[in-house]
Amino acid sequence: MSFISVKKLWKEYGSQVVLENLNLEVKEGEFCTLVGASGCGKSTFLKMLLGQETASRGELSLEGQQFPGEPDRNRGIVFQRYSVFPHLTVRENVLLGLELEQKPLLGKLFGKARRDALAQVDAMLEGVGLGHALNKWPHELSGGMQQRLAIAQSFIMKPRILLLDEPFGALDPGIRGDMHELILKLWRDTGTTIFMVTHDLHEGFYLGTRLLVFDKIRNDPQNPEAYGATISYDLPIGRTDPELYQTIESSVSETSRKLSA
Ligand SMILES: Nc1ncnc2c1ncn2[C@@H]1O[C@H](COP(=O)(O)OP(=O)(O)OP(=O)(O)O)[C@@H](O)[C@H]1O
């Protein structure tokens, strides 16, 4: 049985078809990268995996059961920006998830429980390269450090599924390289199943074990909202050739032009 199974999945907002007929089987521990034109529904798909959006039609199941309809600790998400709480220190940001999990009402741990949680938090922050910044505020961190913090905040909860929505999109190319190594290390160490949206095809090929291209294959110029995007390519990484790469880039650019026209 697949870990995640997507069958004939559709998402519509009113008369706008955003996603049409998605079919996908994902094994636990895969690293799926998602590319596609802006506005073609990649974030919407992540939101459905998170439990923030429901499908209009079709099935989305986790180990054979319907996907939980509410976000839970099994699923974490990191956005391009603003994933961390600005009014909490680095350490408090990562501690909060553990506190809310163990003490949902109070949101505070005391005594040994707090010391144990802090030891986990500090080890996680050390692991993502923020061991020197435990008591800093998010606004005192660079963009790359804020994303390290957001990643630590997600991984401390040991999610089975991690959703990354262009997490490195706002970072300088030099810093992106470091972030790639960090995410690959955490993925290998934990076996988390990752879905990551990126606009950078090279990044998609470099990080993923599988590349999913979201594209609008059907188009009605008179009624652009009539058709949605679907998964036009599902590629195991390592088996692609430059011609295919070029075809994907051209097709995604063509859809981008149509969506922004
Ligand atoms: N809550 C909503 N209500 C109505 N329409 C929505 C809603 N959320 C998304 N949409 C529409 O769905 C379409 C897909 O949006 P989505 O953000 O999923 O695209 P995307 O591929 O992630 O784009 P980008 O790469 O720019 O982030 C857009 O046309 C958007 O306006």
The ligand as a Tripos MOL2 file, in Angstrom:
@<TRIPOS>MOLECULE
LIG
   31    33     1     0     0
SMALL
NO_CHARGES

@<TRIPOS>ATOM
      1 N1         -8.8240   30.4000   -0.9920 N.pl3     1 LIG1
      2 C1         -8.9030   30.6370   -2.3000 C.ar      1 LIG1
      3 N2        -10.0320   31.1210   -2.8490 N.ar      1 LIG1
      4 C2        -10.1310   31.3520   -4.1720 C.ar      1 LIG1
      5 N3         -9.1420   31.1360   -5.0570 N.ar      1 LIG1
      6 C3         -7.9790   30.6640   -4.5690 C.ar      1 LIG1
      7 C4         -7.7900   30.3920   -3.1730 C.ar      1 LIG1
      8 N4         -6.5290   29.9250   -2.9850 N.ar      1 LIG1
      9 C5         -5.9570   29.9060   -4.2040 C.ar      1 LIG1
     10 N5         -6.8220   30.3550   -5.1440 N.ar      1 LIG1
     11 C6         -6.5460   30.4640   -6.5980 C.3       1 LIG1
     12 O1         -6.0600   29.2050   -7.0150 O.3       1 LIG1
     13 C7         -5.0690   29.3790   -8.0180 C.3       1 LIG1
     14 C8         -3.8400   28.6010   -7.6350 C.3       1 LIG1
     15 O2         -3.1900   29.2470   -6.5470 O.3       1 LIG1
     16 P1         -1.8920   28.6310   -5.8500 P.3       1 LIG1
     17 O3         -1.4370   29.6220   -4.8290 O.co2     1 LIG1
     18 O4         -2.1730   27.2610   -5.4070 O.co2     1 LIG1
     19 O5         -0.8760   28.5790   -7.0730 O.3       1 LIG1
     20 P2          0.7020   28.2980   -7.0620 P.3       1 LIG1
     21 O6          0.9650   27.3830   -8.2040 O.co2     1 LIG1
     22 O7          1.1320   27.8510   -5.7240 O.co2     1 LIG1
     23 O8          1.2780   29.7520   -7.3680 O.3       1 LIG1
     24 P3          2.6870   30.4140   -6.9010 P.3       1 LIG1
     25 O9          3.7590   29.5810   -7.5240 O.co2     1 LIG1
     26 O10         2.6000   31.8060   -7.4660 O.co2     1 LIG1
     27 O11         2.7140   30.3740   -5.3990 O.co2     1 LIG1
     28 C9         -4.8530   30.8830   -8.1790 C.3       1 LIG1
     29 O12        -5.5870   31.3290   -9.2900 O.3       1 LIG1
     30 C10        -5.4290   31.4400   -6.8990 C.3       1 LIG1
     31 O13        -5.9420   32.7290   -7.0950 O.3       1 LIG1
@<TRIPOS>BOND
     1     1     2 1
     2     2     3 ar
     3     2     7 ar
     4     3     4 ar
     5     4     5 ar
     6     5     6 ar
     7     6     7 ar
     8     6    10 ar
     9     7     8 ar
    10     8     9 ar
    11     9    10 ar
    12    10    11 1
    13    11    12 1
    14    11    30 1
    15    12    13 1
    16    13    14 1
    17    13    28 1
    18    14    15 1
    19    15    16 1
    20    16    17 2
    21    16    18 1
    22    16    19 1
    23    19    20 1
    24    20    21 2
    25    20    22 1
    26    20    23 1
    27    23    24 1
    28    24    25 2
    29    24    26 1
    30    24    27 1
    31    28    29 1
    32    28    30 1
    33    30    31 1
@<TRIPOS>SUBSTRUCTURE
     1 LIG1         1 GROUP 0 **** ****
